[in-house]
């Protein structure tokens, strides 16, 4: 397998007014337009004027470019496709968790009870667009479960955590012995958690953005 993915195409964007307001007021606490100073309104008009010029160049050149993607798949890559993809997906999930700036809506049924919205909160706020105190924690939990599942997939023999000692065969007709399970219930729970992590990955695949 060989993969080469180029950068996303850029556009010319003027953010003089935006950067000034973000530094002064933060990202969400801008004053209303009528409450802004004359300088701030002038800066916004300047930004709009420059952006209108930029848009001409964007239309001529930047908006016509496409992201370059080259993928070569070898036959052995699909012999065990789930194992081939795991070491690619895992570091992407780890980086996304470290750099993400938001969170999607997570189905409360997908997380432990202590991370679900309380009945009291639902009665007071549900339906008005307000996020409950556990909103972002739910997404962190889901991401952790996806990461854990792919970490286990990258381990060649995670089942050995639940093996007992190797028992030599006493039958001379058998060349090899065998491992005995010492925690078959633990192995099943381990697999169930992995499977749930992969299920969450599929369910929230379109929410994997920064």
Backbone as JSON, one array per atom type, in Angstrom:
{
  "sequence": "XXXXXXXXXXXXXXXXXXXXXXXXXXXXXXXXXXXXXXXXXXXXXXXXXXXXXXXXXXXXXXXXXXXXXXXXXXXXXXXXXXXXXXXXXXXXXXXXXXXXXXXXXXXXXXXXXXXXXXXXXXXXXXXXXXXXXXXXXXXXXXXXXXXXXXXXXXXXXXXXXXXXXXXXXXXXXXXXXXXXXXXXXXXXXXXXXXXXXXXXXXXXXXXXXX",
  "N": [[0.84, -1.19, 0.0], [0.47, 2.23, -0.78], [0.1, 5.54, 0.0], [-0.64, 8.86, -0.77], [-1.6, 11.92, 0.17], [-2.43, 15.13, -0.59], [-2.36, 18.58, 0.62], [-5.34, 20.32, 1.67], [-6.97, 22.36, -0.73], [-6.25, 25.84, -0.68], [-7.79, 29.07, -0.02], [-7.85, 32.57, -0.74], [-8.29, 34.63, 1.95], [-9.41, 37.38, 3.71], [-8.99, 38.45, 6.95], [-8.81, 40.59, 8.67], [-10.5, 42.28, 10.25], [-11.87, 40.27, 11.61], [-9.83, 38.9, 13.08], [-8.99, 40.97, 14.73], [-11.3, 41.46, 16.28], [-11.64, 38.99, 17.49], [-9.35, 38.82, 19.1], [-9.82, 40.91, 20.83], [-12.39, 40.51, 21.97], [-12.82, 37.8, 22.18], [-14.02, 34.62, 20.85], [-16.79, 34.4, 20.76], [-18.07, 36.52, 21.93], [-18.6, 38.95, 20.65], [-19.59, 42.38, 20.3], [-22.8, 43.68, 19.28], [-23.35, 44.84, 15.88], [-24.25, 47.55, 15.84], [-23.25, 48.42, 18.22], [-20.57, 48.48, 18.0], [-17.4, 50.18, 17.7], [-16.51, 53.14, 15.73], [-14.08, 52.72, 14.48], [-13.96, 49.91, 14.46], [-16.14, 49.24, 12.81], [-15.26, 50.44, 10.47], [-13.04, 48.91, 9.97], [-14.22, 46.5, 9.41], [-15.53, 47.11, 7.01], [-13.3, 47.55, 5.42], [-12.2, 44.98, 5.43], [-14.21, 43.61, 4.02], [-13.99, 44.85, 1.53], [-11.4, 44.17, 0.68], [-11.7, 41.41, 0.62], [-13.5, 41.12, -1.47], [-11.88, 41.63, -3.64], [-10.05, 39.56, -3.35], [-11.76, 37.44, -3.9], [-12.03, 37.45, -6.62], [-9.56, 36.46, -7.52], [-9.73, 34.01, -6.26], [-11.8, 32.82, -7.69], [-10.65, 32.72, -10.24], [-8.37, 31.1, -9.89], [-7.82, 29.67, -7.3], [-10.2, 28.33, -6.48], [-10.48, 26.44, -8.43], [-8.69, 24.47, -8.09], [-7.92, 21.15, -6.97], [-7.79, 18.78, -4.3], [-4.95, 16.7, -4.15], [-4.87, 13.27, -4.46], [-3.43, 10.17, -4.16], [-3.58, 6.76, -4.33], [-2.35, 3.56, -3.86], [-3.13, 0.22, -3.9], [-2.03, -2.85, -2.78], [-2.15, -6.41, -3.37], [-1.84, -7.91, -0.99], [-2.79, -6.19, 0.9], [-5.47, -6.48, 1.29], [-5.8, -8.97, 2.32], [-6.12, -9.17, 5.02], [-7.93, -6.95, 5.71], [-9.02, -5.42, 7.8], [-6.99, -5.44, 9.71], [-4.99, -4.19, 8.26], [-5.91, -1.57, 7.96], [-6.12, -0.65, 10.57], [-3.61, 0.35, 11.88], [-3.41, 2.71, 10.5], [-5.73, 4.18, 10.95], [-5.7, 4.44, 13.74], [-3.56, 6.36, 14.69], [-4.64, 8.65, 13.52], [-7.07, 9.01, 14.85], [-6.09, 9.48, 17.42], [-4.68, 11.89, 17.06], [-6.8, 13.55, 16.24], [-8.38, 13.64, 18.56], [-6.69, 15.11, 20.18], [-6.57, 17.59, 18.92], [-9.11, 18.5, 18.3], [-11.87, 20.84, 18.03], [-14.46, 20.9, 18.76], [-17.58, 19.14, 19.24], [-19.78, 16.47, 18.25], [-23.34, 15.71, 18.37], [-23.93, 13.19, 20.63], [-25.42, 10.07, 20.96], [-27.14, 9.43, 23.88], [-27.52, 6.78, 24.63], [-25.25, 5.49, 23.89], [-23.28, 5.87, 25.74], [-21.96, 5.56, 29.14], [-24.24, 5.6, 31.99], [-23.66, 7.68, 33.8], [-22.8, 9.73, 32.19], [-24.9, 10.67, 30.79], [-27.56, 13.02, 29.94], [-29.24, 14.53, 32.67], [-32.48, 13.92, 34.16], [-33.55, 16.19, 35.3], [-32.19, 18.23, 33.93], [-33.14, 17.78, 31.33], [-35.86, 18.44, 31.58], [-35.65, 21.14, 32.02], [-34.11, 22.3, 29.93], [-34.07, 20.85, 27.5], [-34.41, 20.8, 24.01], [-34.12, 23.5, 23.49], [-31.71, 24.1, 22.37], [-29.58, 24.29, 24.1], [-26.55, 23.0, 25.42], [-25.88, 20.23, 27.51], [-24.09, 19.76, 30.69], [-22.47, 17.5, 30.31], [-21.98, 17.23, 27.66], [-19.6, 17.5, 26.02], [-17.96, 15.69, 27.29], [-19.12, 13.28, 26.68], [-18.44, 12.89, 23.98], [-15.66, 12.74, 24.21], [-15.48, 10.37, 25.64], [-16.52, 8.53, 23.78], [-14.61, 8.77, 21.73], [-12.35, 7.85, 23.1], [-13.05, 5.17, 23.43], [-13.14, 4.29, 20.78], [-10.45, 4.68, 20.08], [-9.21, 2.93, 21.89], [-10.23, 0.47, 20.96], [-9.05, 0.26, 18.39], [-6.39, 0.26, 19.16], [-6.2, -2.23, 20.37], [-6.72, -3.81, 18.16], [-4.41, -3.43, 16.76], [-2.68, -4.94, 18.16], [-1.2, -8.02, 17.81], [-1.83, -10.41, 19.11], [-3.86, -10.17, 21.24], [-5.49, -11.83, 22.65], [-3.91, -13.46, 24.16], [-3.69, -12.37, 26.64], [-5.51, -13.63, 28.13], [-4.92, -16.24, 28.22], [-3.92, -19.36, 29.69], [-1.17, -21.26, 31.02], [1.06, -22.87, 28.69], [0.36, -26.11, 27.65], [1.91, -29.1, 27.27], [1.41, -31.66, 24.88], [0.3, -34.88, 25.8], [-0.23, -36.96, 24.29], [1.35, -39.02, 22.1], [0.84, -39.03, 19.44], [0.21, -36.48, 18.79], [1.83, -33.57, 17.79], [2.01, -31.08, 18.92], [1.18, -29.0, 21.76], [-1.22, -27.2, 23.67], [-2.85, -24.07, 24.52], [-4.55, -23.25, 27.51], [-7.64, -21.73, 28.31], [-7.84, -19.29, 30.81], [-9.42, -17.28, 31.56], [-12.02, -17.03, 30.18], [-14.38, -15.59, 30.19], [-13.48, -13.0, 30.61], [-12.1, -12.64, 28.22], [-14.22, -12.64, 26.39], [-15.6, -10.31, 27.16], [-13.66, -8.44, 26.58], [-13.53, -8.66, 23.78], [-16.14, -7.87, 23.18], [-16.09, -5.21, 23.97], [-14.21, -4.2, 22.15], [-15.61, -4.65, 19.74], [-17.76, -2.94, 20.14], [-16.43, -0.49, 20.11], [-15.66, -0.39, 17.41], [-18.18, -0.32, 16.31], [-19.06, 2.18, 17.21], [-17.25, 3.75, 15.82], [-18.13, 3.41, 13.19], [-20.73, 4.45, 13.44], [-20.32, 7.13, 14.13], [-18.77, 8.07, 12.1], [-19.01, 10.18, 10.23], [-18.73, 12.28, 11.89], [-16.14, 12.69, 12.42], [-14.31, 15.08, 12.47], [-12.33, 18.09, 12.59]],
  "CA": [[0.0, 0.0, 0.0], [1.15, 3.52, -0.78], [-0.91, 6.59, 0.01], [-0.14, 10.23, -0.72], [-2.73, 12.85, 0.15], [-1.94, 16.5, -0.49], [-3.08, 19.51, 1.47], [-6.59, 20.85, 1.15], [-6.77, 23.61, -1.48], [-6.47, 27.06, 0.1], [-8.41, 30.22, -0.65], [-7.44, 33.84, -0.16], [-9.3, 35.13, 2.88], [-9.01, 38.53, 4.52], [-9.58, 38.32, 8.28], [-8.28, 41.7, 9.48], [-11.52, 42.63, 11.24], [-12.17, 39.08, 12.41], [-8.74, 38.67, 14.03], [-9.0, 42.06, 15.71], [-12.43, 41.26, 17.19], [-11.38, 37.78, 18.28], [-8.36, 39.13, 20.14], [-10.37, 41.89, 21.78], [-13.6, 40.06, 22.65], [-13.0, 36.36, 22.19], [-14.64, 34.09, 19.64], [-18.25, 34.37, 20.79], [-18.62, 37.64, 22.69], [-18.55, 40.2, 19.89], [-20.75, 43.26, 20.46], [-23.65, 43.81, 18.11], [-22.8, 45.83, 14.94], [-24.57, 48.93, 16.22], [-22.51, 48.74, 19.44], [-19.15, 48.52, 17.71], [-16.84, 51.52, 17.52], [-16.37, 53.55, 14.34], [-12.89, 52.03, 13.96], [-14.3, 48.5, 14.21], [-16.99, 49.18, 11.63], [-14.42, 50.76, 9.31], [-12.18, 47.75, 9.74], [-15.06, 45.48, 8.77], [-15.72, 47.53, 5.62], [-12.02, 47.3, 4.75], [-12.1, 43.53, 5.23], [-15.14, 43.24, 2.94], [-13.47, 45.36, 0.25], [-10.25, 43.34, 0.3], [-12.19, 40.07, 0.31], [-14.12, 41.15, -2.79], [-10.77, 41.51, -4.59], [-9.56, 38.19, -3.22], [-12.71, 36.5, -4.49], [-11.75, 37.38, -8.06], [-8.44, 35.52, -7.66], [-10.23, 32.68, -5.86], [-12.57, 32.28, -8.82], [-9.75, 32.46, -11.37], [-7.36, 30.08, -9.66], [-7.83, 28.82, -6.11], [-11.39, 27.47, -6.41], [-10.42, 25.44, -9.49], [-7.75, 23.44, -7.7], [-8.46, 20.02, -6.23], [-6.83, 18.08, -3.45], [-4.31, 15.59, -4.83], [-4.94, 12.01, -3.71], [-2.91, 9.02, -4.88], [-3.65, 5.56, -3.49], [-2.04, 2.29, -4.52], [-3.45, -0.9, -3.03], [-1.42, -4.12, -3.17], [-3.03, -7.54, -3.1], [-1.76, -8.35, 0.4], [-3.45, -5.23, 1.77], [-6.85, -6.91, 1.57], [-5.85, -10.3, 2.92], [-6.71, -8.9, 6.34], [-8.13, -5.51, 5.52], [-9.24, -4.77, 9.09], [-5.68, -5.26, 10.34], [-4.23, -3.24, 7.45], [-6.4, -0.21, 8.19], [-6.03, -0.27, 11.99], [-2.5, 1.24, 12.21], [-3.6, 4.01, 9.83], [-6.83, 4.86, 11.62], [-5.38, 4.72, 15.15], [-2.91, 7.66, 14.95], [-5.52, 9.74, 13.11], [-8.0, 9.22, 15.95], [-5.35, 10.08, 18.53], [-4.44, 13.3, 16.74], [-8.07, 14.26, 16.23], [-8.78, 13.88, 19.95], [-5.82, 16.14, 20.75], [-6.7, 18.88, 18.24], [-10.5, 18.83, 17.98], [-12.36, 22.09, 18.56], [-15.89, 20.8, 19.03], [-18.1, 17.78, 19.44], [-21.11, 16.25, 17.66], [-24.33, 15.15, 19.28], [-23.71, 11.76, 20.9], [-26.59, 9.39, 21.48], [-26.92, 9.06, 25.28], [-27.52, 5.33, 24.79], [-23.92, 4.98, 23.56], [-22.31, 6.17, 26.8], [-22.41, 5.13, 30.48], [-25.33, 6.38, 32.57], [-23.19, 8.89, 34.47], [-22.51, 10.76, 31.19], [-26.14, 11.02, 30.09], [-28.25, 14.18, 30.5], [-30.12, 14.2, 33.78], [-33.9, 14.21, 33.97], [-33.75, 17.59, 35.69], [-31.72, 19.07, 32.83], [-34.05, 17.6, 30.19], [-37.08, 19.2, 31.83], [-35.37, 22.58, 32.02], [-33.45, 22.85, 28.75], [-34.1, 20.04, 26.27], [-35.15, 21.35, 22.89], [-33.85, 24.92, 23.25], [-30.38, 24.25, 21.8], [-28.56, 24.35, 25.14], [-25.81, 21.76, 25.64], [-25.82, 19.88, 28.92], [-22.72, 19.77, 31.2], [-21.71, 16.31, 29.92], [-22.01, 17.16, 26.2], [-18.27, 17.26, 25.46], [-17.41, 14.49, 27.91], [-19.64, 12.11, 25.94], [-17.64, 12.7, 22.78], [-14.35, 12.27, 24.66], [-15.62, 8.95, 26.0], [-16.67, 7.77, 22.53], [-13.31, 8.76, 21.06], [-11.47, 6.96, 23.86], [-13.44, 3.79, 23.14], [-12.67, 4.0, 19.42], [-8.99, 4.57, 20.13], [-8.87, 1.67, 22.58], [-10.55, -0.66, 20.08], [-8.03, 0.15, 17.34], [-5.14, -0.14, 19.8], [-6.25, -3.68, 20.54], [-6.63, -4.42, 16.83], [-3.01, -3.36, 16.34], [-1.96, -5.99, 18.87], [-1.39, -9.25, 17.03], [-2.38, -11.54, 19.89], [-4.39, -9.68, 22.5], [-6.15, -12.93, 23.35], [-2.96, -14.1, 25.06], [-3.9, -11.85, 27.99], [-6.48, -14.49, 28.82], [-4.44, -17.62, 28.13], [-3.18, -19.97, 30.78], [0.14, -21.78, 30.59], [1.09, -23.81, 27.56], [0.34, -27.5, 28.12], [2.45, -30.03, 26.28], [0.54, -32.8, 24.59], [0.74, -36.17, 26.34], [-0.51, -37.96, 23.25], [2.51, -39.07, 21.2], [0.39, -38.82, 18.06], [0.09, -35.03, 18.59], [3.14, -32.93, 17.83], [1.98, -29.83, 19.68], [0.27, -28.91, 22.88], [-2.26, -26.18, 23.51], [-3.05, -23.13, 25.62], [-5.84, -23.35, 28.17], [-8.22, -20.46, 28.72], [-7.99, -19.12, 32.25], [-10.43, -16.23, 31.77], [-12.8, -16.97, 28.94], [-15.36, -14.51, 30.34], [-12.75, -11.75, 30.38], [-11.82, -12.55, 26.78], [-15.45, -12.27, 25.71], [-15.88, -8.9, 27.45], [-12.65, -7.68, 25.83], [-13.98, -8.64, 22.39], [-17.37, -7.08, 23.1], [-15.72, -3.79, 24.03], [-13.61, -3.88, 20.86], [-16.68, -4.6, 18.74], [-18.53, -1.72, 20.38], [-15.61, 0.61, 19.63], [-15.77, -0.36, 15.95], [-19.55, 0.11, 16.02], [-19.08, 3.63, 17.41], [-16.49, 4.34, 14.71], [-19.03, 3.45, 12.04], [-21.88, 5.31, 13.7], [-19.92, 8.54, 14.19], [-17.75, 8.27, 11.08], [-19.16, 11.51, 9.63], [-18.45, 13.29, 12.91], [-14.69, 12.71, 12.63], [-13.78, 16.31, 11.89], [-11.68, 19.0, 13.55]],
  "C": [[0.88, 1.25, 0.0], [0.1, 4.6, -0.94], [-0.22, 7.95, 0.08], [-1.33, 11.17, -0.89], [-2.19, 14.26, 0.37], [-2.78, 17.36, 0.43], [-4.4, 19.91, 0.83], [-6.31, 22.15, 0.38], [-7.1, 24.83, -0.62], [-7.21, 28.1, -0.72], [-7.85, 31.48, 0.0], [-8.57, 34.39, 0.69], [-8.72, 36.28, 3.68], [-9.75, 38.46, 5.87], [-9.07, 39.42, 9.22], [-9.25, 42.05, 10.61], [-11.79, 41.46, 12.17], [-11.11, 38.83, 13.46], [-8.74, 39.74, 15.13], [-10.11, 41.83, 16.74], [-12.23, 40.03, 18.07], [-10.4, 38.05, 19.41], [-8.96, 40.03, 21.23], [-11.52, 41.32, 22.62], [-13.71, 38.54, 22.8], [-13.8, 35.93, 20.98], [-16.16, 34.21, 19.62], [-18.88, 35.6, 21.43], [-18.52, 38.98, 21.97], [-19.77, 41.07, 20.24], [-21.57, 43.31, 19.17], [-23.1, 44.91, 17.2], [-23.05, 47.27, 15.36], [-23.81, 49.37, 17.48], [-21.0, 48.81, 19.21], [-18.69, 49.96, 17.48], [-16.74, 51.86, 16.02], [-15.17, 52.85, 13.7], [-13.22, 50.59, 13.6], [-15.18, 48.35, 12.99], [-16.2, 49.48, 10.36], [-13.53, 49.59, 8.95], [-12.96, 46.63, 9.05], [-15.3, 45.83, 7.3], [-14.45, 47.3, 4.8], [-11.86, 45.82, 4.46], [-13.0, 43.08, 4.08], [-14.61, 43.67, 1.58], [-12.3, 44.5, -0.23], [-10.72, 41.94, -0.11], [-12.85, 40.04, -1.07], [-13.06, 41.06, -3.89], [-10.22, 40.09, -4.56], [-10.47, 37.21, -3.95], [-12.52, 36.37, -6.0], [-10.64, 36.38, -8.32], [-8.86, 34.11, -7.25], [-10.98, 32.03, -7.02], [-11.66, 31.91, -9.98], [-8.87, 31.25, -11.13], [-7.66, 29.12, -8.5], [-9.03, 27.87, -6.06], [-11.39, 26.38, -7.48], [-9.46, 24.3, -9.14], [-8.45, 22.35, -6.9], [-7.37, 19.38, -5.39], [-6.27, 16.87, -4.19], [-4.31, 14.35, -3.93], [-4.46, 10.88, -4.61], [-2.89, 7.82, -3.93], [-3.32, 4.33, -4.34], [-2.27, 1.16, -3.52], [-2.81, -2.16, -3.59], [-2.32, -5.27, -2.75], [-3.03, -7.95, -1.63], [-2.49, -7.41, 1.36], [-4.87, -5.65, 2.14], [-6.93, -8.35, 2.07], [-6.46, -10.22, 4.32], [-6.92, -7.39, 6.42], [-8.34, -4.78, 6.84], [-7.92, -4.51, 9.81], [-4.82, -4.25, 9.58], [-4.63, -1.8, 7.77], [-6.17, 0.27, 9.62], [-4.86, 0.65, 12.3], [-2.52, 2.58, 11.48], [-4.65, 4.83, 10.57], [-6.44, 5.29, 13.03], [-4.69, 6.06, 15.36], [-3.75, 8.85, 14.51], [-6.53, 10.05, 14.21], [-7.31, 9.91, 17.12], [-5.11, 11.57, 18.28], [-5.72, 14.11, 16.77], [-8.52, 14.59, 17.65], [-7.96, 15.01, 20.56], [-6.09, 17.52, 20.16], [-8.12, 19.32, 17.98], [-10.94, 20.12, 18.68], [-13.86, 22.04, 18.87], [-16.29, 19.36, 19.22], [-19.46, 17.66, 18.78], [-22.1, 15.82, 18.74], [-24.09, 13.65, 19.42], [-24.98, 11.18, 21.5], [-26.33, 8.96, 22.93], [-26.88, 7.54, 25.5], [-26.13, 4.73, 24.54], [-22.9, 5.18, 24.67], [-22.84, 5.67, 28.14], [-23.46, 6.09, 31.06], [-24.86, 7.68, 33.19], [-22.86, 10.03, 33.49], [-23.76, 11.21, 30.44], [-26.77, 12.27, 30.72], [-29.19, 13.74, 31.62], [-31.57, 14.54, 33.45], [-34.21, 15.65, 34.27], [-33.34, 18.52, 34.57], [-32.67, 18.98, 31.65], [-35.32, 18.44, 30.36], [-36.85, 20.7, 31.68], [-34.91, 23.11, 30.66], [-33.63, 22.08, 27.45], [-34.96, 20.7, 25.2], [-34.86, 22.81, 22.6], [-32.44, 25.18, 22.72], [-29.26, 24.33, 22.81], [-27.87, 22.99, 25.29], [-25.71, 21.49, 27.14], [-24.36, 19.79, 29.38], [-21.85, 18.6, 30.75], [-21.57, 16.19, 28.39], [-20.64, 16.79, 25.62], [-17.62, 16.02, 26.06], [-17.9, 13.23, 27.19], [-18.79, 11.84, 24.7], [-16.23, 12.22, 23.13], [-14.4, 10.78, 24.99], [-15.72, 8.08, 24.74], [-15.34, 7.68, 21.81], [-12.33, 7.83, 21.78], [-11.78, 5.49, 23.57], [-13.01, 3.38, 21.73], [-11.16, 3.8, 19.41], [-8.57, 3.27, 20.78], [-9.1, 0.47, 21.67], [-9.48, -0.84, 19.0], [-6.65, -0.16, 17.93], [-5.09, -1.65, 19.97], [-6.11, -4.39, 19.19], [-5.19, -4.42, 16.33], [-2.14, -4.34, 17.11], [-2.23, -7.31, 18.17], [-2.1, -10.34, 17.82], [-2.87, -11.04, 21.25], [-5.04, -10.78, 23.31], [-5.22, -13.61, 24.35], [-3.06, -13.56, 26.48], [-4.78, -12.79, 28.81], [-6.12, -15.96, 28.72], [-3.85, -18.06, 29.47], [-1.84, -20.45, 30.28], [0.0, -22.75, 29.41], [1.22, -25.23, 28.1], [0.83, -28.41, 27.01], [1.49, -31.21, 26.1], [1.15, -34.09, 25.16], [0.5, -37.31, 25.35], [0.64, -37.92, 22.24], [2.13, -38.83, 19.75], [0.23, -37.33, 17.74], [1.45, -34.39, 18.76], [3.16, -31.71, 18.75], [1.01, -29.93, 20.84], [-0.78, -27.83, 22.61], [-2.23, -25.23, 24.71], [-4.43, -23.38, 26.22], [-6.35, -21.95, 28.51], [-8.28, -20.41, 30.24], [-9.04, -18.06, 32.57], [-11.22, -16.06, 30.49], [-13.83, -15.85, 29.01], [-14.7, -13.15, 30.1], [-12.44, -11.55, 28.91], [-13.07, -12.11, 26.03], [-15.79, -10.8, 25.94], [-14.92, -7.99, 26.7], [-13.09, -7.55, 24.37], [-15.23, -7.8, 22.22], [-17.06, -5.58, 23.14], [-15.06, -3.36, 22.73], [-14.69, -3.71, 19.8], [-17.52, -3.34, 18.9], [-17.75, -0.49, 19.92], [-15.67, 0.75, 18.12], [-17.17, 0.08, 15.53], [-19.66, 1.63, 16.15], [-18.34, 4.35, 16.28], [-17.37, 4.45, 13.47], [-20.17, 4.43, 12.23], [-21.52, 6.78, 13.64], [-18.84, 8.87, 13.16], [-17.8, 9.68, 10.49], [-18.96, 12.64, 10.63], [-16.96, 13.41, 13.19], [-14.08, 13.91, 11.92], [-13.18, 17.16, 13.0], [-12.27, 20.39, 13.39]]
}
